[in-house]
Amino acid sequence: MQEQPFQPEHEYCVYCHAPAAGLCADCGALCCADCVELVMRFTSRRAVCATCVAATPTRRGAGWRWVAAGVALLGIALLAWGWTPSP
């Protein structure tokens, strides 16, 4: 009798060994839906595993900093261009 290699019917999560739902957006590890968190990226939400979430520092409020920097740069550009508010 010839030996057959093991071929599972499903791909399994690397953390809890449940059937995998997809890949982590950062590291590419197979994960189930219970082992990932949805995090907001530049344009959409991405499923990221718990290890990658723990390794990434939290950046709450980073979007507001970009808005404030944009408004400040617009103000500086208008002042440099010679625009003054009318009285």
N, CA, C and O atoms as CSV, one atom per row, in Angstrom:
chain,resi,resn,atom,element,x,y,z
A,1,MET,N,N,0.841,-1.171,0.000
A,1,MET,CA,C,0.000,0.000,0.000
A,1,MET,C,C,0.894,1.244,0.000
A,1,MET,O,O,1.830,1.349,0.793
A,2,GLN,N,N,0.591,2.179,-0.898
A,2,GLN,CA,C,1.397,3.385,-1.022
A,2,GLN,C,C,0.862,4.473,-0.088
A,2,GLN,O,O,-0.349,4.640,0.059
A,3,GLU,N,N,1.774,5.200,0.535
A,3,GLU,CA,C,1.364,6.259,1.457
A,3,GLU,C,C,0.820,7.456,0.684
A,3,GLU,O,O,1.357,7.837,-0.356
A,4,GLN,N,N,-0.251,8.038,1.208
A,4,GLN,CA,C,-0.861,9.216,0.613
A,4,GLN,C,C,-0.541,10.425,1.482
A,4,GLN,O,O,-0.679,10.345,2.702
A,5,PRO,N,N,-0.120,11.533,0.901
A,5,PRO,CA,C,0.121,12.736,1.719
A,5,PRO,C,C,-1.205,13.275,2.266
A,5,PRO,O,O,-2.253,13.172,1.628
A,6,PHE,N,N,-1.122,13.848,3.461
A,6,PHE,CA,C,-2.319,14.419,4.099
A,6,PHE,C,C,-2.717,15.687,3.367
A,6,PHE,O,O,-1.905,16.598,3.205
A,7,GLN,N,N,-3.949,15.746,2.932
A,7,GLN,CA,C,-4.488,16.937,2.271
A,7,GLN,C,C,-5.783,17.322,2.982
A,7,GLN,O,O,-6.816,16.691,2.761
A,8,PRO,N,N,-5.744,18.341,3.827
A,8,PRO,CA,C,-6.960,18.727,4.548
A,8,PRO,C,C,-8.003,19.298,3.597
A,8,PRO,O,O,-7.676,19.837,2.539
A,9,GLU,N,N,-9.266,19.169,3.997
A,9,GLU,CA,C,-10.357,19.690,3.176
A,9,GLU,C,C,-10.438,21.214,3.243
A,9,GLU,O,O,-10.878,21.864,2.295
A,10,HIS,N,N,-10.015,21.768,4.361
A,10,HIS,CA,C,-10.077,23.218,4.555
A,10,HIS,C,C,-8.710,23.731,4.975
A,10,HIS,O,O,-7.888,22.985,5.508
A,11,GLU,N,N,-8.481,25.006,4.730
A,11,GLU,CA,C,-7.301,25.657,5.289
A,11,GLU,C,C,-7.677,26.138,6.678
A,11,GLU,O,O,-8.807,26.574,6.899
A,12,TYR,N,N,-6.752,26.065,7.611
A,12,TYR,CA,C,-7.062,26.356,9.005
A,12,TYR,C,C,-6.335,27.605,9.501
A,12,TYR,O,O,-5.266,27.964,9.009
A,13,CYS,N,N,-6.947,28.251,10.485
A,13,CYS,CA,C,-6.397,29.442,11.128
A,13,CYS,C,C,-5.105,29.078,11.848
A,13,CYS,O,O,-5.026,28.035,12.497
A,14,VAL,N,N,-4.095,29.932,11.735
A,14,VAL,CA,C,-2.812,29.651,12.386
A,14,VAL,C,C,-2.871,29.878,13.902
A,14,VAL,O,O,-1.973,29.434,14.616
A,15,TYR,N,N,-3.888,30.546,14.398
A,15,TYR,CA,C,-3.980,30.856,15.826
A,15,TYR,C,C,-4.867,29.874,16.597
A,15,TYR,O,O,-4.470,29.382,17.653
A,16,CYS,N,N,-6.070,29.583,16.075
A,16,CYS,CA,C,-6.992,28.726,16.836
A,16,CYS,C,C,-7.363,27.446,16.104
A,16,CYS,O,O,-8.124,26.639,16.638
A,17,HIS,N,N,-6.852,27.237,14.902
A,17,HIS,CA,C,-7.054,26.017,14.114
A,17,HIS,C,C,-8.507,25.795,13.695
A,17,HIS,O,O,-8.902,24.659,13.434
A,18,ALA,N,N,-9.301,26.851,13.628
A,18,ALA,CA,C,-10.643,26.786,13.052
A,18,ALA,C,C,-10.500,26.968,11.532
A,18,ALA,O,O,-9.452,27.422,11.071
A,19,PRO,N,N,-11.524,26.626,10.754
A,19,PRO,CA,C,-11.425,26.863,9.307
A,19,PRO,C,C,-11.151,28.345,9.018
A,19,PRO,O,O,-11.814,29.224,9.569
A,20,ALA,N,N,-10.185,28.606,8.164
A,20,ALA,CA,C,-9.750,29.980,7.885
A,20,ALA,C,C,-10.770,30.690,7.001
A,20,ALA,O,O,-11.387,30.085,6.124
A,21,ALA,N,N,-10.932,31.984,7.250
A,21,ALA,CA,C,-11.830,32.812,6.446
A,21,ALA,C,C,-11.063,33.604,5.401
A,21,ALA,O,O,-11.630,33.978,4.375
A,22,GLY,N,N,-9.788,33.865,5.642
A,22,GLY,CA,C,-9.005,34.643,4.691
A,22,GLY,C,C,-7.621,34.935,5.234
A,22,GLY,O,O,-7.186,34.361,6.232
A,23,LEU,N,N,-6.939,35.844,4.551
A,23,LEU,CA,C,-5.569,36.203,4.907
A,23,LEU,C,C,-5.521,37.508,5.676
A,23,LEU,O,O,-6.364,38.384,5.483
A,24,CYS,N,N,-4.528,37.638,6.553
A,24,CYS,CA,C,-4.259,38.909,7.230
A,24,CYS,C,C,-3.753,39.895,6.182
A,24,CYS,O,O,-2.934,39.531,5.338
A,25,ALA,N,N,-4.226,41.132,6.225
A,25,ALA,CA,C,-3.830,42.134,5.239
A,25,ALA,C,C,-2.382,42.571,5.406
A,25,ALA,O,O,-1.787,43.071,4.452
A,26,ASP,N,N,-1.793,42.397,6.592
A,26,ASP,CA,C,-0.411,42.820,6.818
A,26,ASP,C,C,0.600,41.697,6.570
A,26,ASP,O,O,1.534,41.869,5.787
A,27,CYS,N,N,0.420,40.553,7.229
A,27,CYS,CA,C,1.443,39.498,7.150
A,27,CYS,C,C,1.061,38.339,6.247
A,27,CYS,O,O,1.927,37.548,5.874
A,28,GLY,N,N,-0.209,38.215,5.884
A,28,GLY,CA,C,-0.636,37.147,4.987
A,28,GLY,C,C,-0.933,35.827,5.664
A,28,GLY,O,O,-1.101,34.817,4.980
A,29,ALA,N,N,-1.005,35.799,6.988
A,29,ALA,CA,C,-1.306,34.559,7.712
A,29,ALA,C,C,-2.773,34.196,7.532
A,29,ALA,O,O,-3.627,35.078,7.458
A,30,LEU,N,N,-3.070,32.898,7.460
A,30,LEU,CA,C,-4.450,32.436,7.386
A,30,LEU,C,C,-5.125,32.648,8.731
A,30,LEU,O,O,-4.586,32.242,9.761
A,31,CYS,N,N,-6.292,33.278,8.740
A,31,CYS,CA,C,-6.997,33.580,9.988
A,31,CYS,C,C,-8.482,33.304,9.839
A,31,CYS,O,O,-9.041,33.400,8.746
A,32,CYS,N,N,-9.113,32.958,10.956
A,32,CYS,CA,C,-10.575,32.845,10.971
A,32,CYS,C,C,-11.152,34.217,11.332
A,32,CYS,O,O,-10.409,35.142,11.663
A,33,ALA,N,N,-12.455,34.339,11.266
A,33,ALA,CA,C,-13.096,35.626,11.524
A,33,ALA,C,C,-12.965,36.065,12.978
A,33,ALA,O,O,-13.026,37.261,13.264
A,34,ASP,N,N,-12.788,35.119,13.903
A,34,ASP,CA,C,-12.663,35.467,15.319
A,34,ASP,C,C,-11.281,35.983,15.686
A,34,ASP,O,O,-11.125,36.635,16.718
A,35,CYS,N,N,-10.277,35.708,14.867
A,35,CYS,CA,C,-8.898,36.069,15.198
A,35,CYS,C,C,-8.409,37.324,14.482
A,35,CYS,O,O,-7.225,37.649,14.560
A,36,VAL,N,N,-9.285,38.025,13.793
A,36,VAL,CA,C,-8.882,39.253,13.105
A,36,VAL,C,C,-9.675,40.435,13.638
A,36,VAL,O,O,-10.753,40.277,14.212
A,37,GLU,N,N,-9.123,41.612,13.439
A,37,GLU,CA,C,-9.821,42.861,13.758
A,37,GLU,C,C,-9.886,43.691,12.487
A,37,GLU,O,O,-8.951,43.685,11.687
A,38,LEU,N,N,-10.977,44.396,12.304
A,38,LEU,CA,C,-11.092,45.293,11.167
A,38,LEU,C,C,-10.492,46.634,11.560
A,38,LEU,O,O,-10.945,47.265,12.515
A,39,VAL,N,N,-9.484,47.064,10.836
A,39,VAL,CA,C,-8.840,48.341,11.106
A,39,VAL,C,C,-8.994,49.227,9.884
A,39,VAL,O,O,-9.012,48.742,8.753
A,40,MET,N,N,-9.103,50.517,10.113
A,40,MET,CA,C,-9.269,51.469,9.020
A,40,MET,C,C,-7.911,51.818,8.439
A,40,MET,O,O,-7.008,52.245,9.158
A,41,ARG,N,N,-7.772,51.637,7.155
A,41,ARG,CA,C,-6.560,52.027,6.442
A,41,ARG,C,C,-6.878,53.296,5.663
A,41,ARG,O,O,-7.850,53.978,5.989
A,42,PHE,N,N,-6.101,53.633,4.656
A,42,PHE,CA,C,-6.270,54.899,3.955
A,42,PHE,C,C,-7.661,55.042,3.340
A,42,PHE,O,O,-8.284,56.093,3.489
A,43,THR,N,N,-8.159,54.022,2.659
A,43,THR,CA,C,-9.429,54.150,1.956
A,43,THR,C,C,-10.468,53.139,2.368
A,43,THR,O,O,-11.645,53.320,2.056
A,44,SER,N,N,-10.088,52.088,3.050
A,44,SER,CA,C,-11.053,51.048,3.393
A,44,SER,C,C,-10.629,50.320,4.661
A,44,SER,O,O,-9.531,50.515,5.182
A,45,ARG,N,N,-11.531,49.478,5.137
A,45,ARG,CA,C,-11.221,48.659,6.306
A,45,ARG,C,C,-10.515,47.395,5.858
A,45,ARG,O,O,-10.833,46.834,4.809
A,46,ARG,N,N,-9.551,46.944,6.660
A,46,ARG,CA,C,-8.782,45.739,6.355
A,46,ARG,C,C,-8.832,44.799,7.549
A,46,ARG,O,O,-8.854,45.243,8.697
A,47,ALA,N,N,-8.852,43.496,7.275
A,47,ALA,CA,C,-8.804,42.479,8.329
A,47,ALA,C,C,-7.348,42.200,8.670
A,47,ALA,O,O,-6.570,41.766,7.820
A,48,VAL,N,N,-6.985,42.458,9.936
A,48,VAL,CA,C,-5.603,42.303,10.387
A,48,VAL,C,C,-5.604,41.383,11.600
A,48,VAL,O,O,-6.448,41.519,12.486
A,49,CYS,N,N,-4.651,40.441,11.641
A,49,CYS,CA,C,-4.592,39.485,12.747
A,49,CYS,C,C,-4.166,40.186,14.042
A,49,CYS,O,O,-3.642,41.300,14.022
A,50,ALA,N,N,-4.403,39.510,15.154
A,50,ALA,CA,C,-4.125,40.097,16.472
A,50,ALA,C,C,-2.646,40.392,16.672
A,50,ALA,O,O,-2.305,41.365,17.343
A,51,THR,N,N,-1.756,39.575,16.106
A,51,THR,CA,C,-0.320,39.806,16.240
A,51,THR,C,C,0.086,41.099,15.549
A,51,THR,O,O,0.869,41.875,16.097
A,52,CYS,N,N,-0.438,41.337,14.356
A,52,CYS,CA,C,-0.101,42.564,13.619
A,52,CYS,C,C,-0.726,43.794,14.268
A,52,CYS,O,O,-0.137,44.874,14.243
A,53,VAL,N,N,-1.920,43.638,14.852
A,53,VAL,CA,C,-2.548,44.764,15.557
A,53,VAL,C,C,-1.716,45.146,16.770
A,53,VAL,O,O,-1.534,46.332,17.045
A,54,ALA,N,N,-1.207,44.154,17.500
A,54,ALA,CA,C,-0.387,44.432,18.681
A,54,ALA,C,C,0.954,45.051,18.296
A,54,ALA,O,O,1.511,45.842,19.058
A,55,ALA,N,N,1.475,44.703,17.128
A,55,ALA,CA,C,2.775,45.225,16.704
A,55,ALA,C,C,2.679,46.641,16.145
A,55,ALA,O,O,3.682,47.353,16.101
A,56,THR,N,N,1.495,47.056,15.720
A,56,THR,CA,C,1.305,48.383,15.140
A,56,THR,C,C,0.870,49.351,16.226
A,56,THR,O,O,-0.120,49.087,16.908
A,57,PRO,N,N,1.563,50.451,16.412
A,57,PRO,CA,C,1.123,51.422,17.426
A,57,PRO,C,C,-0.197,52.062,17.011
A,57,PRO,O,O,-0.468,52.258,15.827
A,58,THR,N,N,-1.001,52.379,18.002
A,58,THR,CA,C,-2.287,53.013,17.696
A,58,THR,C,C,-2.067,54.462,17.320
A,58,THR,O,O,-1.232,55.153,17.903
A,59,ARG,N,N,-2.820,54.907,16.347
A,59,ARG,CA,C,-2.681,56.276,15.860
A,59,ARG,C,C,-4.050,56.939,15.830
A,59,ARG,O,O,-4.504,57.378,14.773
A,60,ARG,N,N,-4.691,57.012,16.948
A,60,ARG,CA,C,-6.007,57.636,16.996
A,60,ARG,C,C,-5.864,59.139,16.808
A,60,ARG,O,O,-4.992,59.772,17.404
A,61,GLY,N,N,-6.712,59.687,15.990
A,61,GLY,CA,C,-6.685,61.116,15.746
A,61,GLY,C,C,-5.689,61.536,14.694
A,61,GLY,O,O,-5.485,62.732,14.487
A,62,ALA,N,N,-5.057,60.580,14.018
A,62,ALA,CA,C,-4.071,60.929,12.993
A,62,ALA,C,C,-4.734,61.641,11.820
A,62,ALA,O,O,-4.117,62.502,11.193
A,63,GLY,N,N,-5.980,61.294,11.515
A,63,GLY,CA,C,-6.694,61.940,10.419
A,63,GLY,C,C,-6.926,63.422,10.683
A,63,GLY,O,O,-6.827,64.243,9.772
A,64,TRP,N,N,-7.232,63.759,11.923
A,64,TRP,CA,C,-7.457,65.168,12.258
A,64,TRP,C,C,-6.169,65.972,12.164
A,64,TRP,O,O,-6.202,67.161,11.845
A,65,ARG,N,N,-5.055,65.346,12.435
A,65,ARG,CA,C,-3.775,66.054,12.297
A,65,ARG,C,C,-3.514,66.410,10.843
A,65,ARG,O,O,-3.011,67.495,10.553
A,66,TRP,N,N,-3.851,65.506,9.921
A,66,TRP,CA,C,-3.673,65.801,8.498
A,66,TRP,C,C,-4.579,66.944,8.058
A,66,TRP,O,O,-4.165,67.793,7.270
A,67,VAL,N,N,-5.813,66.973,8.562
A,67,VAL,CA,C,-6.741,68.055,8.219
A,67,VAL,C,C,-6.220,69.382,8.750
A,67,VAL,O,O,-6.226,70.383,8.033
A,68,ALA,N,N,-5.770,69.399,9.997
A,68,ALA,CA,C,-5.241,70.630,10.583
A,68,ALA,C,C,-3.991,71.097,9.833
A,68,ALA,O,O,-3.829,72.295,9.601
A,69,ALA,N,N,-3.121,70.184,9.456
A,69,ALA,CA,C,-1.920,70.564,8.707
A,69,ALA,C,C,-2.293,71.119,7.333
A,69,ALA,O,O,-1.662,72.066,6.863
A,70,GLY,N,N,-3.299,70.549,6.686
A,70,GLY,CA,C,-3.749,71.044,5.384
A,70,GLY,C,C,-4.316,72.438,5.468
A,70,GLY,O,O,-4.035,73.278,4.613
A,71,VAL,N,N,-5.125,72.700,6.507
A,71,VAL,CA,C,-5.696,74.038,6.685
A,71,VAL,C,C,-4.589,75.046,6.989
A,71,VAL,O,O,-4.621,76.170,6.487
A,72,ALA,N,N,-3.620,74.656,7.799
A,72,ALA,CA,C,-2.510,75.557,8.115
A,72,ALA,C,C,-1.687,75.870,6.866
A,72,ALA,O,O,-1.310,77.022,6.648
A,73,LEU,N,N,-1.408,74.866,6.051
A,73,LEU,CA,C,-0.663,75.111,4.816
A,73,LEU,C,C,-1.439,75.983,3.843
A,73,LEU,O,O,-0.853,76.827,3.164
A,74,LEU,N,N,-2.748,75.789,3.766
A,74,LEU,CA,C,-3.580,76.645,2.913
A,74,LEU,C,C,-3.534,78.088,3.392
A,74,LEU,O,O,-3.431,79.007,2.580
A,75,GLY,N,N,-3.609,78.294,4.702
A,75,GLY,CA,C,-3.517,79.651,5.255
A,75,GLY,C,C,-2.177,80.296,4.975
A,75,GLY,O,O,-2.113,81.471,4.615
A,76,ILE,N,N,-1.110,79.538,5.136
A,76,ILE,CA,C,0.224,80.076,4.853
A,76,ILE,C,C,0.366,80.420,3.381
A,76,ILE,O,O,0.948,81.449,3.038
A,77,ALA,N,N,-0.163,79.565,2.500
A,77,ALA,CA,C,-0.079,79.826,1.062
A,77,ALA,C,C,-0.869,81.077,0.687
A,77,ALA,O,O,-0.408,81.880,-0.124
A,78,LEU,N,N,-2.055,81.249,1.270
A,78,LEU,CA,C,-2.854,82.442,0.974
A,78,LEU,C,C,-2.170,83.710,1.480
A,78,LEU,O,O,-2.199,84.738,0.804
A,79,LEU,N,N,-1.562,83.649,2.648
A,79,LEU,CA,C,-0.847,84.818,3.164
A,79,LEU,C,C,0.388,85.124,2.324
A,79,LEU,O,O,0.706,86.293,2.108
A,80,ALA,N,N,1.079,84.115,1.855
A,80,ALA,CA,C,2.259,84.327,1.014
A,80,ALA,C,C,1.861,84.885,-0.347
A,80,ALA,O,O,2.637,85.623,-0.954
A,81,TRP,N,N,0.683,84.552,-0.836
A,81,TRP,CA,C,0.197,84.990,-2.127
A,81,TRP,C,C,-0.274,86.453,-2.063
A,81,TRP,O,O,-0.421,87.110,-3.094
A,82,GLY,N,N,-0.499,86.932,-0.885
A,82,GLY,CA,C,-0.899,88.311,-0.707
A,82,GLY,C,C,-2.372,88.517,-0.403
A,82,GLY,O,O,-2.863,89.645,-0.440
A,83,TRP,N,N,-3.071,87.449,-0.107
A,83,TRP,CA,C,-4.490,87.559,0.212
A,83,TRP,C,C,-4.648,87.992,1.659
A,83,TRP,O,O,-4.017,87.432,2.556
A,84,THR,N,N,-5.484,88.981,1.881
A,84,THR,CA,C,-5.809,89.419,3.245
A,84,THR,C,C,-7.321,89.414,3.392
A,84,THR,O,O,-8.032,89.719,2.435
A,85,PRO,N,N,-7.813,89.082,4.544
A,85,PRO,CA,C,-9.276,89.099,4.732
A,85,PRO,C,C,-9.811,90.526,4.650
A,85,PRO,O,O,-9.193,91.469,5.145
A,86,SER,N,N,-10.972,90.660,4.013
A,86,SER,CA,C,-11.560,92.011,3.900
A,86,SER,C,C,-12.209,92.392,5.234
A,86,SER,O,O,-12.749,91.540,5.940
A,87,PRO,N,N,-12.146,93.702,5.570
A,87,PRO,CA,C,-12.701,94.133,6.858
A,87,PRO,C,C,-14.194,94.149,6.872
A,87,PRO,O,O,-14.799,94.491,7.888
